[in-house]
Amino acid sequence: MSADNGIYVVKFPEGYRISHAQAIENIDCYPVGSDERNKVLKDYFGESKLFDTIESAMAEASSMKRTMEVDGLYLEYGICYLGVYESFEGV
């Protein structure tokens, strides 16, 4: 049985955001700039805290991972940096 989950770090124009999610490939299903893509990005990252640096975002992701391990939760894909995405602010 696949957990299909990970902790994902993305750089947005406003800063770095983190999401613990499944089926992360959904963020690339729609064309850049489309309403659908903006909604999916917001669904995955909209509630996440903003970080100014990749180092602070990765430190937080590592903390999330340790907490999950203590709770006995399985993280299939670990921590992944997905690159740079456009803003979904204002959606």
Secondary structure, 3 states (H helix, E strand, C coil): CCCCEEEEEEEECCEEEEEEEECHHHHHCCCCCCHHHHHHHHHHHCCCCCECCHHHHHHHHHHHHHHHHHCCCCCCCCEEEEEECCCCCCC
